[in-house]
Amino acid sequence: MQWESWAAFWAMGGKGPFVWWSYAVSFALMALELGLLVQRRRDTLKRLLRWRRAVGKDKQGGGPIGAAVEMER
């Protein structure tokens, strides 16, 4: 598909607002999902570290879980 100008491209034959808002909402939701996944991973690593310390297996904070939590800080 070809357009006469950039303005025609952005207008998309009168459907531009729908098209561009759809893109904006889609990208915003994907960014939100990514942020929530990062937060959930960080919370899970912290919770696992607390659990391991509570059961006495990770008193120094070492091991792969402790190292991952330390890297997050």
PDB file with SEQRES, HELIX, SHEET and CRYST1 records, atoms N, CA, C and O in Angstrom:
SEQRES   1 A   73  MET GLN TRP GLU SER TRP ALA ALA PHE TRP ALA MET GLY          
SEQRES   2 A   73  GLY LYS GLY PRO PHE VAL TRP TRP SER TYR ALA VAL SER          
SEQRES   3 A   73  PHE ALA LEU MET ALA LEU GLU LEU GLY LEU LEU VAL GLN          
SEQRES   4 A   73  ARG ARG ARG ASP THR LEU LYS ARG LEU LEU ARG TRP ARG          
SEQRES   5 A   73  ARG ALA VAL GLY LYS ASP LYS GLN GLY GLY GLY PRO ILE          
SEQRES   6 A   73  GLY ALA ALA VAL GLU MET GLU ARG                              
HELIX    1 AA1 TRP A    6  ALA A   11  1                                   6    
HELIX    2 AA2 MET A   12  GLY A   14  5                                   3    
HELIX    3 AA3 GLY A   16  ALA A   54  1                                  39    
HELIX    4 AA4 GLY A   63  GLU A   72  1                                  10    
CRYST1    1.000    1.000    1.000  90.00  90.00  90.00 P 1           1          
ATOM      1  N   MET A   1       0.846  -1.174   0.000  1.00  0.00           N  
ATOM      2  CA  MET A   1       0.000   0.000   0.000  1.00  0.00           C  
ATOM      3  C   MET A   1       0.889   1.233   0.000  1.00  0.00           C  
ATOM      4  O   MET A   1       1.883   1.284   0.725  1.00  0.00           O  
ATOM      5  N   GLN A   2       0.537   2.227  -0.809  1.00  0.00           N  
ATOM      6  CA  GLN A   2       1.324   3.446  -0.909  1.00  0.00           C  
ATOM      7  C   GLN A   2       0.444   4.643  -0.557  1.00  0.00           C  
ATOM      8  O   GLN A   2      -0.758   4.659  -0.820  1.00  0.00           O  
ATOM      9  N   TRP A   3       1.090   5.648   0.052  1.00  0.00           N  
ATOM     10  CA  TRP A   3       0.393   6.866   0.413  1.00  0.00           C  
ATOM     11  C   TRP A   3       1.009   8.037  -0.319  1.00  0.00           C  
ATOM     12  O   TRP A   3       2.169   7.997  -0.727  1.00  0.00           O  
ATOM     13  N   GLU A   4       0.217   9.075  -0.477  1.00  0.00           N  
ATOM     14  CA  GLU A   4       0.677  10.263  -1.191  1.00  0.00           C  
ATOM     15  C   GLU A   4       1.645  11.090  -0.365  1.00  0.00           C  
ATOM     16  O   GLU A   4       2.535  11.740  -0.912  1.00  0.00           O  
ATOM     17  N   SER A   5       1.474  11.068   0.965  1.00  0.00           N  
ATOM     18  CA  SER A   5       2.319  11.871   1.842  1.00  0.00           C  
ATOM     19  C   SER A   5       2.330  11.229   3.227  1.00  0.00           C  
ATOM     20  O   SER A   5       1.619  10.262   3.498  1.00  0.00           O  
ATOM     21  N   TRP A   6       3.164  11.805   4.091  1.00  0.00           N  
ATOM     22  CA  TRP A   6       3.196  11.319   5.464  1.00  0.00           C  
ATOM     23  C   TRP A   6       1.874  11.601   6.171  1.00  0.00           C  
ATOM     24  O   TRP A   6       1.427  10.803   6.995  1.00  0.00           O  
ATOM     25  N   ALA A   7       1.258  12.713   5.856  1.00  0.00           N  
ATOM     26  CA  ALA A   7      -0.035  13.028   6.476  1.00  0.00           C  
ATOM     27  C   ALA A   7      -1.083  11.978   6.095  1.00  0.00           C  
ATOM     28  O   ALA A   7      -1.901  11.583   6.926  1.00  0.00           O  
ATOM     29  N   ALA A   8      -1.055  11.531   4.846  1.00  0.00           N  
ATOM     30  CA  ALA A   8      -1.988  10.492   4.414  1.00  0.00           C  
ATOM     31  C   ALA A   8      -1.676   9.170   5.121  1.00  0.00           C  
ATOM     32  O   ALA A   8      -2.580   8.408   5.461  1.00  0.00           O  
ATOM     33  N   PHE A   9      -0.383   8.912   5.335  1.00  0.00           N  
ATOM     34  CA  PHE A   9      -0.004   7.703   6.059  1.00  0.00           C  
ATOM     35  C   PHE A   9      -0.558   7.735   7.474  1.00  0.00           C  
ATOM     36  O   PHE A   9      -1.144   6.753   7.931  1.00  0.00           O  
ATOM     37  N   TRP A  10      -0.380   8.853   8.176  1.00  0.00           N  
ATOM     38  CA  TRP A  10      -0.855   8.954   9.556  1.00  0.00           C  
ATOM     39  C   TRP A  10      -2.378   8.943   9.623  1.00  0.00           C  
ATOM     40  O   TRP A  10      -2.949   8.442  10.592  1.00  0.00           O  
ATOM     41  N   ALA A  11      -3.038   9.485   8.611  1.00  0.00           N  
ATOM     42  CA  ALA A  11      -4.511   9.513   8.606  1.00  0.00           C  
ATOM     43  C   ALA A  11      -5.100   8.143   8.285  1.00  0.00           C  
ATOM     44  O   ALA A  11      -6.207   7.826   8.722  1.00  0.00           O  
ATOM     45  N   MET A  12      -4.374   7.334   7.530  1.00  0.00           N  
ATOM     46  CA  MET A  12      -4.807   5.976   7.175  1.00  0.00           C  
ATOM     47  C   MET A  12      -6.225   5.964   6.587  1.00  0.00           C  
ATOM     48  O   MET A  12      -7.044   5.114   6.936  1.00  0.00           O  
ATOM     49  N   GLY A  13      -6.489   6.887   5.720  1.00  0.00           N  
ATOM     50  CA  GLY A  13      -7.797   6.906   5.065  1.00  0.00           C  
ATOM     51  C   GLY A  13      -8.939   7.188   6.019  1.00  0.00           C  
ATOM     52  O   GLY A  13     -10.049   6.693   5.827  1.00  0.00           O  
ATOM     53  N   GLY A  14      -8.675   7.982   7.047  1.00  0.00           N  
ATOM     54  CA  GLY A  14      -9.704   8.321   8.021  1.00  0.00           C  
ATOM     55  C   GLY A  14      -9.765   7.374   9.209  1.00  0.00           C  
ATOM     56  O   GLY A  14     -10.505   7.623  10.160  1.00  0.00           O  
ATOM     57  N   LYS A  15      -9.003   6.300   9.166  1.00  0.00           N  
ATOM     58  CA  LYS A  15      -9.001   5.326  10.263  1.00  0.00           C  
ATOM     59  C   LYS A  15      -7.756   5.445  11.142  1.00  0.00           C  
ATOM     60  O   LYS A  15      -7.508   4.596  11.998  1.00  0.00           O  
ATOM     61  N   GLY A  16      -6.989   6.488  10.927  1.00  0.00           N  
ATOM     62  CA  GLY A  16      -5.741   6.691  11.661  1.00  0.00           C  
ATOM     63  C   GLY A  16      -5.884   6.692  13.174  1.00  0.00           C  
ATOM     64  O   GLY A  16      -5.125   5.996  13.847  1.00  0.00           O  
ATOM     65  N   PRO A  17      -6.831   7.449  13.745  1.00  0.00           N  
ATOM     66  CA  PRO A  17      -6.947   7.449  15.206  1.00  0.00           C  
ATOM     67  C   PRO A  17      -7.186   6.044  15.785  1.00  0.00           C  
ATOM     68  O   PRO A  17      -6.591   5.687  16.802  1.00  0.00           O  
ATOM     69  N   PHE A  18      -8.035   5.266  15.157  1.00  0.00           N  
ATOM     70  CA  PHE A  18      -8.296   3.909  15.636  1.00  0.00           C  
ATOM     71  C   PHE A  18      -7.029   3.052  15.542  1.00  0.00           C  
ATOM     72  O   PHE A  18      -6.677   2.341  16.483  1.00  0.00           O  
ATOM     73  N   VAL A  19      -6.357   3.131  14.399  1.00  0.00           N  
ATOM     74  CA  VAL A  19      -5.166   2.311  14.174  1.00  0.00           C  
ATOM     75  C   VAL A  19      -4.074   2.667  15.173  1.00  0.00           C  
ATOM     76  O   VAL A  19      -3.505   1.782  15.811  1.00  0.00           O  
ATOM     77  N   TRP A  20      -3.777   3.959  15.314  1.00  0.00           N  
ATOM     78  CA  TRP A  20      -2.648   4.359  16.161  1.00  0.00           C  
ATOM     79  C   TRP A  20      -2.956   4.197  17.642  1.00  0.00           C  
ATOM     80  O   TRP A  20      -2.056   3.879  18.419  1.00  0.00           O  
ATOM     81  N   TRP A  21      -4.211   4.409  18.059  1.00  0.00           N  
ATOM     82  CA  TRP A  21      -4.559   4.157  19.458  1.00  0.00           C  
ATOM     83  C   TRP A  21      -4.494   2.661  19.756  1.00  0.00           C  
ATOM     84  O   TRP A  21      -4.115   2.261  20.857  1.00  0.00           O  
ATOM     85  N   SER A  22      -4.860   1.845  18.788  1.00  0.00           N  
ATOM     86  CA  SER A  22      -4.757   0.389  18.977  1.00  0.00           C  
ATOM     87  C   SER A  22      -3.310  -0.023  19.188  1.00  0.00           C  
ATOM     88  O   SER A  22      -3.008  -0.822  20.075  1.00  0.00           O  
ATOM     89  N   TYR A  23      -2.415   0.526  18.369  1.00  0.00           N  
ATOM     90  CA  TYR A  23      -0.992   0.248  18.561  1.00  0.00           C  
ATOM     91  C   TYR A  23      -0.522   0.735  19.931  1.00  0.00           C  
ATOM     92  O   TYR A  23       0.183   0.014  20.637  1.00  0.00           O  
ATOM     93  N   ALA A  24      -0.901   1.938  20.305  1.00  0.00           N  
ATOM     94  CA  ALA A  24      -0.460   2.505  21.581  1.00  0.00           C  
ATOM     95  C   ALA A  24      -0.945   1.653  22.760  1.00  0.00           C  
ATOM     96  O   ALA A  24      -0.177   1.367  23.678  1.00  0.00           O  
ATOM     97  N   VAL A  25      -2.202   1.257  22.731  1.00  0.00           N  
ATOM     98  CA  VAL A  25      -2.745   0.431  23.815  1.00  0.00           C  
ATOM     99  C   VAL A  25      -2.044  -0.923  23.861  1.00  0.00           C  
ATOM    100  O   VAL A  25      -1.724  -1.421  24.941  1.00  0.00           O  
ATOM    101  N   SER A  26      -1.806  -1.515  22.703  1.00  0.00           N  
ATOM    102  CA  SER A  26      -1.124  -2.809  22.654  1.00  0.00           C  
ATOM    103  C   SER A  26       0.276  -2.720  23.245  1.00  0.00           C  
ATOM    104  O   SER A  26       0.657  -3.561  24.059  1.00  0.00           O  
ATOM    105  N   PHE A  27       1.044  -1.714  22.846  1.00  0.00           N  
ATOM    106  CA  PHE A  27       2.399  -1.565  23.369  1.00  0.00           C  
ATOM    107  C   PHE A  27       2.395  -1.242  24.858  1.00  0.00           C  
ATOM    108  O   PHE A  27       3.257  -1.719  25.596  1.00  0.00           O  
ATOM    109  N   ALA A  28       1.438  -0.439  25.305  1.00  0.00           N  
ATOM    110  CA  ALA A  28       1.347  -0.113  26.728  1.00  0.00           C  
ATOM    111  C   ALA A  28       1.039  -1.364  27.551  1.00  0.00           C  
ATOM    112  O   ALA A  28       1.618  -1.560  28.620  1.00  0.00           O  
ATOM    113  N   LEU A  29       0.147  -2.197  27.069  1.00  0.00           N  
ATOM    114  CA  LEU A  29      -0.193  -3.428  27.788  1.00  0.00           C  
ATOM    115  C   LEU A  29       0.981  -4.404  27.806  1.00  0.00           C  
ATOM    116  O   LEU A  29       1.204  -5.088  28.805  1.00  0.00           O  
ATOM    117  N   MET A  30       1.731  -4.471  26.708  1.00  0.00           N  
ATOM    118  CA  MET A  30       2.909  -5.351  26.695  1.00  0.00           C  
ATOM    119  C   MET A  30       3.974  -4.846  27.667  1.00  0.00           C  
ATOM    120  O   MET A  30       4.618  -5.644  28.348  1.00  0.00           O  
ATOM    121  N   ALA A  31       4.163  -3.527  27.737  1.00  0.00           N  
ATOM    122  CA  ALA A  31       5.124  -2.967  28.685  1.00  0.00           C  
ATOM    123  C   ALA A  31       4.682  -3.220  30.123  1.00  0.00           C  
ATOM    124  O   ALA A  31       5.503  -3.541  30.982  1.00  0.00           O  
ATOM    125  N   LEU A  32       3.394  -3.076  30.382  1.00  0.00           N  
ATOM    126  CA  LEU A  32       2.857  -3.354  31.711  1.00  0.00           C  
ATOM    127  C   LEU A  32       3.079  -4.818  32.085  1.00  0.00           C  
ATOM    128  O   LEU A  32       3.500  -5.117  33.202  1.00  0.00           O  
ATOM    129  N   GLU A  33       2.802  -5.718  31.165  1.00  0.00           N  
ATOM    130  CA  GLU A  33       2.998  -7.148  31.417  1.00  0.00           C  
ATOM    131  C   GLU A  33       4.465  -7.450  31.709  1.00  0.00           C  
ATOM    132  O   GLU A  33       4.770  -8.227  32.614  1.00  0.00           O  
ATOM    133  N   LEU A  34       5.361  -6.849  30.959  1.00  0.00           N  
ATOM    134  CA  LEU A  34       6.791  -7.053  31.200  1.00  0.00           C  
ATOM    135  C   LEU A  34       7.188  -6.549  32.590  1.00  0.00           C  
ATOM    136  O   LEU A  34       7.920  -7.225  33.312  1.00  0.00           O  
ATOM    137  N   GLY A  35       6.706  -5.368  32.958  1.00  0.00           N  
ATOM    138  CA  GLY A  35       6.991  -4.827  34.286  1.00  0.00           C  
ATOM    139  C   GLY A  35       6.457  -5.712  35.405  1.00  0.00           C  
ATOM    140  O   GLY A  35       7.130  -5.919  36.415  1.00  0.00           O  
ATOM    141  N   LEU A  36       5.250  -6.231  35.226  1.00  0.00           N  
ATOM    142  CA  LEU A  36       4.666  -7.113  36.237  1.00  0.00           C  
ATOM    143  C   LEU A  36       5.428  -8.429  36.342  1.00  0.00           C  
ATOM    144  O   LEU A  36       5.570  -8.975  37.436  1.00  0.00           O  
ATOM    145  N   LEU A  37       5.917  -8.940  35.220  1.00  0.00           N  
ATOM    146  CA  LEU A  37       6.708 -10.172  35.260  1.00  0.00           C  
ATOM    147  C   LEU A  37       8.027  -9.957  35.999  1.00  0.00           C  
ATOM    148  O   LEU A  37       8.443 -10.809  36.784  1.00  0.00           O  
ATOM    149  N   VAL A  38       8.677  -8.837  35.756  1.00  0.00           N  
ATOM    150  CA  VAL A  38       9.932  -8.529  36.443  1.00  0.00           C  
ATOM    151  C   VAL A  38       9.685  -8.413  37.944  1.00  0.00           C  
ATOM    152  O   VAL A  38      10.450  -8.946  38.749  1.00  0.00           O  
ATOM    153  N   GLN A  39       8.621  -7.720  38.313  1.00  0.00           N  
ATOM    154  CA  GLN A  39       8.291  -7.552  39.728  1.00  0.00           C  
ATOM    155  C   GLN A  39       7.964  -8.900  40.376  1.00  0.00           C  
ATOM    156  O   GLN A  39       8.404  -9.173  41.493  1.00  0.00           O  
ATOM    157  N   ARG A  40       7.201  -9.736  39.688  1.00  0.00           N  
ATOM    158  CA  ARG A  40       6.839 -11.044  40.232  1.00  0.00           C  
ATOM    159  C   ARG A  40       8.080 -11.915  40.413  1.00  0.00           C  
ATOM    160  O   ARG A  40       8.184 -12.640  41.402  1.00  0.00           O  
ATOM    161  N   ARG A  41       9.016 -11.854  39.476  1.00  0.00           N  
ATOM    162  CA  ARG A  41      10.252 -12.634  39.596  1.00  0.00           C  
ATOM    163  C   ARG A  41      11.059 -12.171  40.803  1.00  0.00           C  
ATOM    164  O   ARG A  41      11.558 -12.987  41.578  1.00  0.00           O  
ATOM    165  N   ARG A  42      11.181 -10.863  40.953  1.00  0.00           N  
ATOM    166  CA  ARG A  42      11.938 -10.306  42.081  1.00  0.00           C  
ATOM    167  C   ARG A  42      11.297 -10.714  43.410  1.00  0.00           C  
ATOM    168  O   ARG A  42      11.994 -11.115  44.342  1.00  0.00           O  
ATOM    169  N   ASP A  43       9.979 -10.610  43.492  1.00  0.00           N  
ATOM    170  CA  ASP A  43       9.279 -10.993  44.725  1.00  0.00           C  
ATOM    171  C   ASP A  43       9.440 -12.484  45.024  1.00  0.00           C  
ATOM    172  O   ASP A  43       9.619 -12.873  46.179  1.00  0.00           O  
ATOM    173  N   THR A  44       9.377 -13.312  43.991  1.00  0.00           N  
ATOM    174  CA  THR A  44       9.530 -14.755  44.179  1.00  0.00           C  
ATOM    175  C   THR A  44      10.931 -15.096  44.666  1.00  0.00           C  
ATOM    176  O   THR A  44      11.089 -15.922  45.565  1.00  0.00           O  
ATOM    177  N   LEU A  45      11.952 -14.466  44.082  1.00  0.00           N  
ATOM    178  CA  LEU A  45      13.317 -14.723  44.529  1.00  0.00           C  
ATOM    179  C   LEU A  45      13.511 -14.302  45.982  1.00  0.00           C  
ATOM    180  O   LEU A  45      14.162 -15.012  46.748  1.00  0.00           O  
ATOM    181  N   LYS A  46      12.960 -13.165  46.366  1.00  0.00           N  
ATOM    182  CA  LYS A  46      13.074 -12.720  47.758  1.00  0.00           C  
ATOM    183  C   LYS A  46      12.355 -13.673  48.704  1.00  0.00           C  
ATOM    184  O   LYS A  46      12.864 -13.996  49.777  1.00  0.00           O  
ATOM    185  N   ARG A  47      11.167 -14.120  48.299  1.00  0.00           N  
ATOM    186  CA  ARG A  47      10.407 -15.040  49.137  1.00  0.00           C  
ATOM    187  C   ARG A  47      11.141 -16.373  49.288  1.00  0.00           C  
ATOM    188  O   ARG A  47      11.174 -16.942  50.379  1.00  0.00           O  
ATOM    189  N   LEU A  48      11.728 -16.873  48.200  1.00  0.00           N  
ATOM    190  CA  LEU A  48      12.491 -18.118  48.283  1.00  0.00           C  
ATOM    191  C   LEU A  48      13.718 -17.962  49.178  1.00  0.00           C  
ATOM    192  O   LEU A  48      14.062 -18.870  49.934  1.00  0.00           O  
ATOM    193  N   LEU A  49      14.366 -16.824  49.090  1.00  0.00           N  
ATOM    194  CA  LEU A  49      15.533 -16.590  49.928  1.00  0.00           C  
ATOM    195  C   LEU A  49      15.138 -16.549  51.402  1.00  0.00           C  
ATOM    196  O   LEU A  49      15.819 -17.127  52.248  1.00  0.00           O  
ATOM    197  N   ARG A  50      14.038 -15.864  51.704  1.00  0.00           N  
ATOM    198  CA  ARG A  50      13.553 -15.833  53.097  1.00  0.00           C  
ATOM    199  C   ARG A  50      13.209 -17.235  53.579  1.00  0.00           C  
ATOM    200  O   ARG A  50      13.531 -17.594  54.711  1.00  0.00           O  
ATOM    201  N   TRP A  51      12.560 -18.028  52.740  1.00  0.00           N  
ATOM    202  CA  TRP A  51      12.186 -19.384  53.110  1.00  0.00           C  
ATOM    203  C   TRP A  51      13.417 -20.237  53.372  1.00  0.00           C  
ATOM    204  O   TRP A  51      13.475 -20.974  54.356  1.00  0.00           O  
ATOM    205  N   ARG A  52      14.410 -20.133  52.479  1.00  0.00           N  
ATOM    206  CA  ARG A  52      15.626 -20.935  52.665  1.00  0.00           C  
ATOM    207  C   ARG A  52      16.365 -20.533  53.935  1.00  0.00           C  
ATOM    208  O   ARG A  52      16.910 -21.385  54.637  1.00  0.00           O  
ATOM    209  N   ARG A  53      16.382 -19.246  54.227  1.00  0.00           N  
ATOM    210  CA  ARG A  53      17.028 -18.802  55.462  1.00  0.00           C  
ATOM    211  C   ARG A  53      16.249 -19.295  56.679  1.00  0.00           C  
ATOM    212  O   ARG A  53      16.845 -19.645  57.697  1.00  0.00           O  
ATOM    213  N   ALA A  54      14.931 -19.322  56.580  1.00  0.00           N  
ATOM    214  CA  ALA A  54      14.101 -19.764  57.701  1.00  0.00           C  
ATOM    215  C   ALA A  54      14.315 -21.239  58.007  1.00  0.00           C  
ATOM    216  O   ALA A  54      14.261 -21.639  59.170  1.00  0.00           O  
ATOM    217  N   VAL A  55      14.553 -22.042  56.997  1.00  0.00           N  
ATOM    218  CA  VAL A  55      14.765 -23.463  57.238  1.00  0.00           C  
ATOM    219  C   VAL A  55      16.239 -23.768  57.496  1.00  0.00           C  
ATOM    220  O   VAL A  55      16.601 -24.924  57.716  1.00  0.00           O  
ATOM    221  N   GLY A  56      17.087 -22.746  57.472  1.00  0.00           N  
ATOM    222  CA  GLY A  56      18.474 -22.893  57.864  1.00  0.00           C  
ATOM    223  C   GLY A  56      19.404 -23.448  56.813  1.00  0.00           C  
ATOM    224  O   GLY A  56      20.502 -23.891  57.149  1.00  0.00           O  
ATOM    225  N   LYS A  57      19.014 -23.441  55.567  1.00  0.00           N  
ATOM    226  CA  LYS A  57      19.867 -23.989  54.514  1.00  0.00           C  
ATOM    227  C   LYS A  57      20.689 -22.919  53.811  1.00  0.00           C  
ATOM    228  O   LYS A  57      21.593 -23.239  53.039  1.00  0.00           O  
ATOM    229  N   ASP A  58      20.389 -21.668  54.065  1.00  0.00           N  
ATOM    230  CA  ASP A  58      21.057 -20.601  53.322  1.00  0.00           C  
ATOM    231  C   ASP A  58      21.387 -19.454  54.267  1.00  0.00           C  
ATOM    232  O   ASP A  58      20.987 -18.318  54.014  1.00  0.00           O  
ATOM    233  N   LYS A  59      22.100 -19.726  55.336  1.00  0.00           N  
ATOM    234  CA  LYS A  59      22.349 -18.715  56.354  1.00  0.00           C  
ATOM    235  C   LYS A  59      23.215 -17.558  55.864  1.00  0.00           C  
ATOM    236  O   LYS A  59      23.056 -16.429  56.328  1.00  0.00           O  
ATOM    237  N   GLN A  60      24.132 -17.826  54.928  1.00  0.00           N  
ATOM    238  CA  GLN A  60      25.004 -16.765  54.430  1.00  0.00           C  
ATOM    239  C   GLN A  60      24.433 -16.070  53.204  1.00  0.00           C  
ATOM    240  O   GLN A  60      25.030 -15.102  52.733  1.00  0.00           O  
ATOM    241  N   GLY A  61      23.349 -16.502  52.686  1.00  0.00           N  
ATOM    242  CA  GLY A  61      22.761 -15.878  51.508  1.00  0.00           C  
ATOM    243  C   GLY A  61      23.432 -16.318  50.228  1.00  0.00           C  
ATOM    244  O   GLY A  61      23.259 -15.679  49.190  1.00  0.00           O  
ATOM    245  N   GLY A  62      24.201 -17.404  50.279  1.00  0.00           N  
ATOM    246  CA  GLY A  62      24.880 -17.894  49.091  1.00  0.00           C  
ATOM    247  C   GLY A  62      23.959 -18.739  48.241  1.00  0.00           C  
ATOM    248  O   GLY A  62      22.744 -18.751  48.439  1.00  0.00           O  
ATOM    249  N   GLY A  63      24.537 -19.432  47.311  1.00  0.00           N  
ATOM    250  CA  GLY A  63      23.757 -20.291  46.439  1.00  0.00           C  
ATOM    251  C   GLY A  63      23.155 -19.508  45.289  1.00  0.00           C  
ATOM    252  O   GLY A  63      23.248 -18.281  45.252  1.00  0.00           O  
ATOM    253  N   PRO A  64      22.543 -20.204  44.357  1.00  0.00           N  
ATOM    254  CA  PRO A  64      22.019 -19.527  43.168  1.00  0.00           C  
ATOM    255  C   PRO A  64      20.883 -18.564  43.465  1.00  0.00           C  
ATOM    256  O   PRO A  64      20.784 -17.520  42.819  1.00  0.00           O  
ATOM    257  N   ILE A  65      20.028 -18.881  44.417  1.00  0.00           N  
ATOM    258  CA  ILE A  65      18.911 -17.978  44.721  1.00  0.00           C  
ATOM    259  C   ILE A  65      19.439 -16.728  45.408  1.00  0.00           C  
ATOM    260  O   ILE A  65      19.041 -15.615  45.065  1.00  0.00           O  
ATOM    261  N   GLY A  66      20.318 -16.900  46.359  1.00  0.00           N  
ATOM    262  CA  GLY A  66      20.890 -15.743  47.041  1.00  0.00           C  
ATOM    263  C   GLY A  66      21.658 -14.852  46.091  1.00  0.00           C  
ATOM    264  O   GLY A  66      21.577 -13.628  46.186  1.00  0.00           O  
ATOM    265  N   ALA A  67      22.401 -15.451  45.177  1.00  0.00           N  
ATOM    266  CA  ALA A  67      23.161 -14.667  44.201  1.00  0.00           C  
ATOM    267  C   ALA A  67      22.230 -13.899  43.277  1.00  0.00           C  
ATOM    268  O   ALA A  67      22.510 -12.750  42.934  1.00  0.00           O  
ATOM    269  N   ALA A  68      21.125 -14.518  42.870  1.00  0.00           N  
ATOM    270  CA  ALA A  68      20.176 -13.839  41.987  1.00  0.00           C  
ATOM    271  C   ALA A  68      19.534 -12.653  42.686  1.00  0.00           C  
ATOM    272  O   ALA A  68      19.333 -11.606  42.070  1.00  0.00           O  
ATOM    273  N   VAL A  69      19.211 -12.803  43.964  1.00  0.00           N  
ATOM    274  CA  VAL A  69      18.600 -11.700  44.705  1.00  0.00           C  
ATOM    275  C   VAL A  69      19.611 -10.579  44.890  1.00  0.00           C  
ATOM    276  O   VAL A  69      19.261  -9.403  44.794  1.00  0.00           O  
ATOM    277  N   GLU A  70      20.861 -10.938  45.156  1.00  0.00           N  
ATOM    278  CA  GLU A  70      21.892  -9.915  45.322  1.00  0.00           C  
ATOM    279  C   GLU A  70      22.114  -9.154  44.023  1.00  0.00           C  
ATOM    280  O   GLU A  70      22.368  -7.950  44.053  1.00  0.00           O  
ATOM    281  N   MET A  71      22.022  -9.834  42.882  1.00  0.00           N  
ATOM    282  CA  MET A  71      22.189  -9.172  41.596  1.00  0.00           C  
ATOM    283  C   MET A  71      21.060  -8.192  41.337  1.00  0.00           C  
ATOM    284  O   MET A  71      21.273  -7.177  40.675  1.00  0.00           O  
ATOM    285  N   GLU A  72      19.872  -8.466  41.837  1.00  0.00           N  
ATOM    286  CA  GLU A  72      18.718  -7.596  41.623  1.00  0.00           C  
ATOM    287  C   GLU A  72      18.868  -6.278  42.369  1.00  0.00           C  
ATOM    288  O   GLU A  72      18.278  -5.276  41.965  1.00  0.00           O  
ATOM    289  N   ARG A  73      19.642  -6.257  43.445  1.00  0.00           N  
ATOM    290  CA  ARG A  73      19.761  -5.055  44.271  1.00  0.00           C  
ATOM    291  C   ARG A  73      20.639  -4.039  43.657  1.00  0.00           C  
ATOM    292  O   ARG A  73      20.840  -2.969  44.232  1.00  0.00           O  
TER     293      ARG A  73                                                      
END                                                                             
